[in-house]
Every structure is written in structure tokens, then in C-alpha cells.
């Protein structure tokens, strides 16, 4: 055999080996790309389904809050969504009244979404379902929170599902249907009581701490007093006009504490407020219409450049001064844990409550000050502001009880 023939054979073998390894490398790259693409698709699908399930659980909480708000009897003492097609108009609170609040909706093709907010039903005849119910049921936690009045605080839990519906005749989680993802969320809702110590334009514990100076009109109207205070604490100093039913109203029972007036604690009040002000410069002007504002930012001064304007429930911790010429016009419930000074001109309608241990001075000048008790204003605020609100953040449920 010649050397040339051996060289050509070796070259052929090397070419075949190179071709083989090239094909192998290309195959590995193709398989790797396919696996990577499949993994990415699977990850994206799982993420999308988990995200959707989270949104559905959140929607369940939102609808549960809406259910509580639209009940005619307040506070709500029993969470029980119903279905009554014979009612006028028909009532369709839920898709499954045995569970509680349930909704299902198509996402795309055979993929569906669902959320459940379970009602309490201790007589549930299905033991397995009862055990699950007790983990997720809506619960009145007013007593646990030491809030006194039942129905003031509720714990809400919602579970959201993404599932594939293959057989519409079977449950969403019964084969051949299958759950693709589920998420559970919880929150608490609180309801404001908004009950001033008395039906009066001004409520203050110590009568001697109230000064109604000249060019001032404090009016309780036909249903309210001008100034209400605790018996035996002195008499308000009055050189202006105080009228009402009666004008001056000493009472044997008086409680202006935060829980007594609002039904909840100050931290809870902050947790459901529309705005919490920590710096005087950030105080909203005007106040949000029918909003709840907690200003832990006293002392607060209102003047012509920044008057007190709006219709709201306003809680202030610190002194409040309406300076001369401010032209303030406030309607609502003003609760001040501090001294209050109101100078002309100013209009106040609703109720002013001064916390224990503080004073109020209302001083007119060539302009007048009007402070009026207005039950209609308070009734509107109870309807708009006092309804159930979420307290704090919506939290994922990581461990069942």
C-alpha cells in the first residue's frame, strides 16, 4: 500500500469524524434550545397563572368589601351572600351561596378564573368542606380587637384560582378539569361609628375651657345644642350668641375618647384614612370630598393663603388655629386633640369635638364666625366615610391555621 493511499484514507476518516461531531454539536444545541424554550414557556405560563390567581383573589376581597357596604342593616352582623331571583330587583350576590361569595369567568379558551370568599356555616354537613371552610371563613373579629360593638371589624380571606375546564358538567377542581394555580389573600375591614359625645355644634369636656366671644354665633338648631359639656366643670364664657335645644347643655355623661367617637383606636383610624398628614406643609387644601384625614402634624395654622376648606372627617393631633382673615369654610366632623382657636371670618357646619384637657376659643371681630350643628352633614359622612374600609395592606396567606 502506498503512502498516498494511506493518507487519503486517514483524511476521509477525519472528515467523517468531523462531520459526526458537527452534527452531534448541532443536535445538542438544538435540543438545548428546545429545552430552554420549553422551560421558559412553562415558567412564563406558571408566572402568568400565579399572577392571575393573585388578581382573582384580590377581586374577591374587593367584592366582599362592596357586599358589606351595600347592606342596609349596619353594622353587618352576618356575612351571607344570597341568590333570590324572585326579589325585585333580583339578588344575585354569588354563584354558590353555600360557599359564600363565588364568581367564575372565562379567561381564554378552556382556561377559567374563579374566586371564593367563604361564609361561616358551622352546620355544613360535609366534614371535609367544613374543615376547609374554617380555615378561610369570613370572621367577625371585633371582640378579638377589643372594639366592643359586634360587626365593627371583620377578617376577610379570599382564594383565587386559574383552572382548565374540560368538562363543564363537573366541578372546576374535579378531573378531567384541573387547577393550574391558586393564591390566597387576607385583609381586615373596619367601620367607623362617628358618634360625637352629644348632638351639639361644639363638644368639650370642661365647660370653663370654652370661650364664645363677641361677633360669634354658635347654633345647635332645633335638634342640637350649641355647646355640650360635662356637669360640674364650670360654665362656658359667652359674650357672643349661643342658641340651640338648648344653647348650653351640661350633661352627666360625657365621653370624647377616640374609641367612643369613632368606634376604633387611633392606629386603626390611621390605617383606614384616605390621607395621613405628618407635616403641616402637606396638609391637603381643599380636603378630599367626604374623605377621612388624620393629621398627626400639629400645630396647624390656617390663614388666607391656606384656609381650612372642604367637607370631610378631620382628626388633628395638635393645636389648631384659624387665623384672622382665613375665610375658612369647613363642613363635617372636626376632632382636635389640642387647643382650638377660631378667628373671623369662618364658617363651620357639622360638629367640633375638642379632646379632654384642651380649650376652644371662638373670637369674632368686624366679621362674624358661624359654628352650626348640622345632623344632615354628619349623616352624609356616616354614609360616605363611615362605611367599611380595608385596614392596612392585603396580605398573602402563607400558612393556614
C-alpha positions as CSV (number, residue, x, y, z in Angstrom):
1,X,0.0,0.0,0.0
2,X,1.4,3.4,-1.0
3,X,1.8,6.3,1.4
4,X,-0.6,8.4,-0.7
5,X,-3.4,5.8,-0.4
6,X,-3.0,5.7,3.4
7,X,-3.1,9.5,3.7
8,X,-6.3,9.7,1.6
9,X,-7.9,7.1,3.9
10,X,-6.9,9.0,7.0
11,X,-8.2,12.2,5.5
12,X,-11.6,10.5,4.8
13,X,-11.8,9.1,8.3
14,X,-11.0,12.6,9.8
15,X,-13.7,14.2,7.6
16,X,-16.3,11.7,8.7
17,X,-15.4,12.2,12.4
18,X,-15.5,16.0,11.9
19,X,-19.0,15.7,10.2
20,X,-20.2,13.4,13.0
21,X,-19.1,15.8,15.8
22,X,-20.6,18.7,13.9
23,X,-23.9,17.0,13.6
24,X,-23.7,16.0,17.3
25,X,-22.9,19.5,18.4
26,X,-25.7,21.0,16.2
27,X,-28.1,18.4,17.7
28,X,-27.1,19.3,21.3
29,X,-27.6,23.0,20.6
30,X,-31.0,22.3,19.0
31,X,-32.1,20.1,21.9
32,X,-30.8,22.6,24.5
33,X,-32.6,25.4,22.7
34,X,-35.8,23.4,22.7
35,X,-35.5,22.5,26.4
36,X,-34.7,26.2,27.2
37,X,-37.6,27.4,25.2
38,X,-39.9,24.9,26.7
39,X,-38.7,25.8,30.2
40,X,-39.1,29.5,29.5
41,X,-42.7,28.9,28.2
42,X,-43.5,26.8,31.2
43,X,-42.1,29.4,33.6
44,X,-43.9,32.2,31.8
45,X,-47.2,30.3,31.9
46,X,-46.8,29.4,35.6
47,X,-46.0,33.1,36.4
48,X,-48.9,34.3,34.4
49,X,-51.3,31.9,36.0
50,X,-50.0,32.7,39.5
51,X,-50.3,36.4,38.8
52,X,-53.8,35.9,37.5
53,X,-54.8,33.8,40.5
54,X,-53.5,36.6,42.8
55,X,-55.6,39.2,41.0
56,X,-58.7,37.0,41.2
57,X,-58.1,36.6,45.0
58,X,-57.8,40.4,45.3
59,X,-61.0,40.8,43.3
60,X,-62.8,38.5,45.8
61,X,-61.7,40.8,48.6
62,X,-62.8,43.9,46.7
63,X,-66.3,42.4,46.0
64,X,-66.6,41.3,49.7
65,X,-66.0,44.8,50.9
66,X,-68.6,46.1,48.4
67,X,-71.1,43.5,49.7
68,X,-70.6,44.7,53.3
69,X,-71.0,48.3,52.2
70,X,-74.3,47.8,50.4
71,X,-76.1,46.0,53.2
72,X,-79.0,48.1,54.5
73,X,-78.5,47.0,58.2
74,X,-75.3,48.4,59.6
75,X,-73.1,47.3,61.1
76,X,-73.2,43.9,59.4
77,X,-73.5,41.0,61.8
78,X,-73.7,38.1,59.4
79,X,-71.8,37.5,56.1
80,X,-74.3,35.7,54.0
81,X,-74.4,36.4,50.2
82,X,-77.7,35.2,48.7
83,X,-79.4,34.4,45.4
84,X,-83.1,35.4,45.1
85,X,-84.3,35.6,41.5
86,X,-87.8,36.4,42.8
87,X,-86.7,39.6,44.5
88,X,-87.3,43.0,42.9
89,X,-84.7,43.6,41.6
90,X,-83.3,40.0,41.5
91,X,-80.5,39.4,44.0
92,X,-77.5,37.5,42.6
93,X,-74.8,38.1,45.2
94,X,-73.0,34.8,44.3
95,X,-72.7,31.8,42.1
96,X,-72.8,29.4,45.1
97,X,-74.5,30.6,48.4
98,X,-73.4,27.5,50.2
99,X,-69.7,28.6,49.9
100,X,-70.3,32.3,50.3
101,X,-69.2,34.8,47.6
102,X,-68.2,32.9,44.4
103,X,-67.6,34.1,40.8
104,X,-66.3,32.3,37.7
105,X,-65.3,33.8,34.4
106,X,-63.6,32.6,31.2
107,X,-60.1,33.9,30.5
108,X,-59.4,32.3,27.1
109,X,-60.4,29.1,25.5
110,X,-60.7,26.4,28.2
111,X,-58.8,28.5,30.8
112,X,-61.1,30.0,33.5
113,X,-60.7,32.1,36.6
114,X,-62.6,31.8,39.9
115,X,-62.6,33.3,43.4
116,X,-64.2,32.2,46.7
117,X,-64.8,34.1,49.9
118,X,-66.2,31.6,52.4
119,X,-69.0,32.3,54.8
120,X,-69.2,30.9,58.3
121,X,-71.5,27.8,58.4
122,X,-70.8,25.6,61.4
123,X,-73.6,23.2,60.3
124,X,-72.0,22.4,57.0
125,X,-72.9,18.7,56.5
126,X,-69.8,18.0,54.5
127,X,-67.0,17.3,57.1
128,X,-64.1,17.8,54.6
129,X,-65.6,21.0,53.3
130,X,-66.3,22.2,56.8
131,X,-62.7,21.8,57.8
132,X,-61.6,23.8,54.7
133,X,-64.3,26.4,55.5
134,X,-63.0,27.0,58.9
135,X,-59.6,27.9,57.5
136,X,-61.0,30.5,55.1
137,X,-64.3,31.8,56.5
138,X,-65.1,35.4,56.9
139,X,-64.9,36.2,60.6
140,X,-66.1,39.0,62.9
141,X,-63.0,39.9,64.9
142,X,-64.5,42.9,66.8
143,X,-64.2,41.2,70.2
144,X,-60.7,40.0,69.5
145,X,-59.7,43.6,68.6
146,X,-61.5,44.9,71.7
147,X,-63.6,47.2,69.7
148,X,-66.8,46.4,71.6
149,X,-69.6,46.7,69.0
150,X,-70.1,43.5,67.0
151,X,-69.6,44.0,63.3
152,X,-67.1,46.7,63.6
153,X,-64.1,44.7,62.4
154,X,-64.1,41.7,60.0
155,X,-61.3,39.5,58.8
156,X,-61.7,38.6,55.1
157,X,-60.0,35.8,53.3
158,X,-60.2,35.1,49.5
159,X,-58.8,32.3,47.4
160,X,-58.3,32.8,43.6
161,X,-58.0,30.0,41.1
162,X,-56.9,29.6,37.5
163,X,-58.2,26.3,36.1
164,X,-58.7,24.4,32.9
165,X,-62.3,23.4,32.2
166,X,-62.5,20.3,30.1
167,X,-65.9,19.0,31.3
168,X,-68.5,21.7,32.2
169,X,-70.6,19.1,33.9
170,X,-68.0,18.6,36.7
171,X,-66.6,20.8,39.4
172,X,-63.8,23.1,38.5
173,X,-61.3,21.0,40.5
174,X,-62.6,17.6,39.5
175,X,-60.9,15.6,36.8
176,X,-60.7,15.9,33.9
177,X,-60.8,19.6,34.9
178,X,-57.7,20.7,36.7
179,X,-56.5,23.7,38.8
180,X,-53.4,25.4,37.2
181,X,-52.8,27.9,40.0
182,X,-54.3,29.1,43.3
183,X,-53.5,32.0,45.6
184,X,-54.9,33.1,49.0
185,X,-55.1,36.6,50.4
186,X,-56.5,38.2,53.5
187,X,-57.2,41.6,54.9
188,X,-59.3,43.3,57.6
189,X,-62.1,45.8,57.2
190,X,-63.2,48.4,59.8
191,X,-66.3,50.5,60.1
192,X,-66.4,54.0,61.7
193,X,-69.0,54.7,64.3
194,X,-68.7,58.5,64.1
195,X,-70.7,59.3,67.3
196,X,-69.8,62.7,68.9
197,X,-70.4,62.9,72.7
198,X,-73.6,64.8,72.0
199,X,-75.7,66.4,69.3
200,X,-74.1,69.8,69.6
201,X,-72.2,72.4,67.5
202,X,-69.3,72.2,70.0
203,X,-68.5,69.3,72.4
204,X,-65.9,69.9,75.1
205,X,-65.5,68.2,78.4
206,X,-64.8,71.2,80.7
207,X,-67.3,74.0,80.3
208,X,-64.9,76.5,81.7
209,X,-62.4,75.7,78.9
210,X,-64.8,77.1,76.3
211,X,-64.9,80.8,75.3
212,X,-67.5,82.2,72.8
213,X,-66.5,85.8,72.3
214,X,-68.2,88.7,70.6
215,X,-69.4,88.5,66.9
216,X,-69.8,84.7,67.2
217,X,-72.9,82.6,66.5
218,X,-72.9,79.1,67.8
219,X,-76.2,77.4,66.7
220,X,-77.5,74.0,67.6
221,X,-80.7,74.4,65.7
222,X,-83.9,72.6,66.5
223,X,-82.3,69.2,67.2
224,X,-78.9,70.0,68.7
225,X,-77.3,72.0,71.5
226,X,-75.0,75.0,71.0
227,X,-72.3,73.8,73.4
228,X,-72.3,70.5,75.3
229,X,-70.0,69.9,78.3
230,X,-69.8,67.8,81.5
231,X,-71.7,68.9,84.5
232,X,-69.6,70.4,87.3
233,X,-66.8,71.6,85.1
234,X,-67.7,75.2,85.0
235,X,-69.7,77.3,82.5
236,X,-68.6,78.5,79.1
237,X,-67.7,82.2,78.8
238,X,-70.2,83.6,76.4
239,X,-70.3,87.2,75.0
240,X,-71.5,86.1,71.6
241,X,-74.6,84.2,70.6
242,X,-75.2,80.6,71.6
243,X,-78.5,79.0,70.7
244,X,-80.0,75.6,70.3
245,X,-82.1,73.0,72.0
246,X,-80.7,74.1,74.5
247,X,-78.0,76.6,73.9
248,X,-75.7,75.5,76.7
249,X,-76.1,71.8,77.6
250,X,-74.4,70.4,80.7
251,X,-74.6,66.6,80.7
252,X,-74.0,64.0,83.4
253,X,-72.4,61.5,80.9
254,X,-69.7,62.6,78.5
255,X,-67.1,60.6,76.6
256,X,-64.9,62.1,73.9
257,X,-62.3,59.4,73.6
258,X,-61.3,58.2,70.2
259,X,-62.9,54.8,70.6
260,X,-66.1,56.3,71.9
261,X,-66.4,58.8,69.0
262,X,-65.0,56.7,66.1
263,X,-65.5,53.1,67.4
264,X,-61.9,52.2,66.8
265,X,-58.4,53.2,68.1
266,X,-56.2,55.9,66.7
267,X,-53.8,53.4,65.0
268,X,-56.9,51.8,63.3
269,X,-58.2,55.2,62.3
270,X,-54.8,55.9,60.6
271,X,-54.9,52.6,58.9
272,X,-58.2,53.3,57.1
273,X,-57.6,57.1,56.5
274,X,-57.7,58.5,52.9
275,X,-54.7,60.6,53.9
276,X,-52.4,60.7,56.9
277,X,-50.6,64.0,57.2
278,X,-47.3,64.0,59.1
279,X,-46.1,67.5,58.1
280,X,-48.2,70.8,58.1
281,X,-46.9,71.6,54.7
282,X,-48.5,68.5,53.2
283,X,-52.0,69.2,54.6
284,X,-54.5,68.9,51.7
285,X,-56.3,72.1,50.5
286,X,-59.1,71.5,50.0
287,X,-59.8,68.4,51.9
288,X,-60.8,65.3,49.9
289,X,-64.6,65.4,49.4
290,X,-66.2,63.1,52.0
291,X,-62.7,61.8,53.0
292,X,-61.1,60.8,56.2
293,X,-58.0,62.7,57.0
294,X,-55.8,62.1,60.1
295,X,-53.3,65.0,60.7
296,X,-50.7,63.9,63.2
297,X,-48.9,67.1,62.5
298,X,-50.0,69.8,64.9
299,X,-49.9,72.7,65.5
300,X,-51.8,73.6,62.3
301,X,-52.5,77.2,61.3
302,X,-54.9,78.1,58.6
303,X,-54.8,81.6,57.0
304,X,-55.9,83.4,53.9
305,X,-53.2,81.7,51.8
306,X,-54.2,78.3,53.1
307,X,-57.7,78.2,54.6
308,X,-59.5,75.2,56.0
309,X,-61.8,74.1,53.2
310,X,-63.8,71.0,52.4
311,X,-66.3,68.5,53.6
312,X,-64.7,65.6,55.5
313,X,-63.9,63.9,58.8
314,X,-60.8,65.5,60.1
315,X,-58.8,64.3,63.1
316,X,-56.0,66.5,64.3
317,X,-53.4,65.7,67.0
318,X,-52.1,69.1,68.0
319,X,-53.3,72.7,68.3
320,X,-55.5,74.2,65.5
321,X,-55.6,77.9,64.7
322,X,-57.9,79.5,62.2
323,X,-56.1,82.9,61.9
324,X,-57.9,86.2,61.4
325,X,-58.9,86.7,57.7
326,X,-58.5,83.0,56.8
327,X,-62.0,82.8,55.4
328,X,-62.2,79.1,56.3
329,X,-65.3,77.1,55.4
330,X,-65.5,73.6,56.8
331,X,-68.3,71.1,56.9
332,X,-68.0,67.8,58.7
333,X,-66.7,66.3,61.9
334,X,-63.6,68.1,63.3
335,X,-61.9,66.3,66.2
336,X,-59.0,68.1,67.7
337,X,-56.7,66.6,70.3
338,X,-55.3,70.0,71.2
339,X,-56.4,73.6,71.8
340,X,-58.7,75.2,69.2
341,X,-58.7,78.9,68.3
342,X,-61.1,80.2,65.6
343,X,-60.9,83.8,64.4
344,X,-63.1,85.6,62.0
345,X,-64.3,85.2,59.3
346,X,-65.1,81.5,59.3
347,X,-68.0,79.1,58.7
348,X,-68.2,75.7,60.4
349,X,-71.1,73.2,59.9
350,X,-71.4,69.8,61.4
351,X,-69.7,69.2,64.8
352,X,-66.5,70.3,66.5
353,X,-65.2,67.9,69.2
354,X,-62.3,69.0,71.5
355,X,-60.4,66.2,73.3
356,X,-60.3,66.2,77.1
357,X,-57.9,68.6,78.7
358,X,-58.0,71.2,75.9
359,X,-59.6,74.5,75.2
360,X,-61.6,76.2,72.5
361,X,-61.8,79.9,71.8
362,X,-64.1,81.4,69.1
363,X,-63.4,85.1,68.6
364,X,-65.2,87.3,66.1
365,X,-64.3,90.8,65.0
366,X,-65.8,93.1,62.5
367,X,-66.5,89.8,60.6
368,X,-68.6,87.0,62.1
369,X,-68.0,83.4,62.9
370,X,-70.7,80.8,62.5
371,X,-70.4,77.4,64.1
372,X,-73.5,75.3,63.4
373,X,-74.6,71.8,64.3
374,X,-75.7,70.0,61.2
375,X,-77.1,66.5,61.5
376,X,-77.6,66.2,57.7
377,X,-73.8,66.8,57.2
378,X,-72.9,64.1,59.8
379,X,-75.5,61.6,58.3
380,X,-73.9,62.1,54.9
381,X,-70.4,61.5,56.3
382,X,-71.6,58.4,58.1
383,X,-72.9,57.0,54.8
384,X,-69.8,58.0,52.7
385,X,-66.9,57.8,55.2
386,X,-68.2,55.5,57.9
387,X,-68.7,52.5,55.6
388,X,-66.4,49.5,55.8
389,X,-62.8,50.2,54.7
390,X,-59.8,48.0,54.3
391,X,-57.4,48.4,57.3
392,X,-53.8,48.1,56.2
393,X,-52.4,46.0,53.4
394,X,-53.7,43.0,51.6
395,X,-51.5,40.1,52.8
396,X,-50.8,36.6,51.3
397,X,-51.8,33.7,53.4
398,X,-48.6,31.6,53.8
399,X,-49.8,29.2,56.5
400,X,-53.3,28.0,57.3
401,X,-54.4,28.0,60.9
